[in-house]
Amino acid sequence: MQKFEYKIVRIKGTGENAHRVLNELGQQGWELVQVVWGSWHYFKRPIEL
């Protein structure tokens, strides 16, 4: 069974700042799961066992 770790990040602003932060997290292996109220971003990534 695969396990995941989760992260919640508040990204203020739009455009270039959000784009930069999302790309950095994606390069670290985080997958965007949900956005709530336009600024809270929920991520997950598999845990290496």
C-alpha positions as CSV (number, residue, x, y, z in Angstrom):
1,M,0.0,0.0,0.0
2,Q,1.4,3.4,-1.0
3,K,1.6,6.1,1.7
4,F,1.7,9.9,1.2
5,E,2.8,12.9,3.1
6,Y,0.8,16.1,2.9
7,K,1.5,19.8,2.9
8,I,-0.7,22.9,3.1
9,V,0.8,26.1,1.7
10,R,-0.8,29.6,1.6
11,I,0.3,31.3,-1.6
12,K,-0.5,35.0,-1.6
13,G,-1.0,36.9,-4.8
14,T,-1.4,35.6,-8.3
15,G,0.5,35.5,-11.5
16,E,4.3,35.3,-11.4
17,N,4.6,34.6,-7.6
18,A,2.1,31.8,-7.6
19,H,3.6,30.3,-10.8
20,R,7.1,30.3,-9.2
21,V,6.0,28.7,-6.0
22,L,3.9,26.0,-7.7
23,N,6.8,25.1,-10.1
24,E,9.2,24.8,-7.1
25,L,6.9,22.5,-5.3
26,G,6.3,20.4,-8.4
27,Q,10.1,20.0,-8.9
28,Q,10.3,18.7,-5.3
29,G,7.7,16.0,-6.1
30,W,4.6,17.6,-4.6
31,E,1.3,17.1,-6.5
32,L,-1.4,19.8,-6.2
33,V,-4.6,18.2,-4.8
34,Q,-6.9,21.1,-4.0
35,V,-7.1,24.9,-3.8
36,V,-9.4,26.4,-1.1
37,W,-10.5,30.1,-1.0
38,G,-8.0,30.9,-3.7
39,S,-4.9,31.0,-1.5
40,W,-4.7,27.7,0.5
41,H,-3.0,25.0,-1.7
42,Y,-3.1,21.3,-0.6
43,F,-0.3,19.0,-1.8
44,K,0.7,15.4,-1.5
45,R,3.7,13.3,-2.5
46,P,4.5,9.6,-2.1
47,I,6.6,8.5,0.8
48,E,9.6,6.3,0.0
49,L,9.4,3.2,2.2
